[in-house]
Amino acid sequence: METKTNVQATDNKQEIMITREFDLPLELLFKAYEDPEIFEQWMGTKVLKLENKKHGSYAFETSHNGTVMFSANGTIHEFLPNQRITRTFEMENTPFPVQLEYLTFEKINEMRSRLQIQIVFQSVEFRNQLLQMPFAQGINMAHNRLQEIAAKLI
């Protein structure tokens, strides 16, 4: 599987930078993060709540055979359609503290767009712990599904 999502982690920094270009119009890429039904499809998770507004919140969970395997929630601090989402992200029932995420959406041309995500962690140690998991592989797989699912909506 080709890795199209670039995950960069600079030594001794508390952040991860993620960049991915999509063969999708900007509006459709943003919609994949905004629309709960589309989000559920490409993320493979159930959206329990998604309030796309400043001071809104969200929650989702992933189950397998009726057992919840992963739950996450957060607060949306900034929501600018087709431009930017700033939010917190908390993985429930894990040792990871809340992280801060800056998602920036950019139009390249009519049919291509770029997503940049900056994730800021409480410490370098927590960032490194996440990087030891199959995080980069997982985000690449999710972005591949996003591309595939959203392309069908064009």
Secondary structure, 3 states (H helix, E strand, C coil): CCCCCEEECCCCCCEEEEEEEECCCHHHHHHHHHCHHHHHHHHCCEEEEECCCCCEEEEEEEEECCEEEEEEEEEEEEEECCCEEEEEEEECCCCCCCEEEEEEEEEEECCEEEEEEEEECCCHHHHHHHHHCCHHHHHHHHHHHHHHHHHCCC
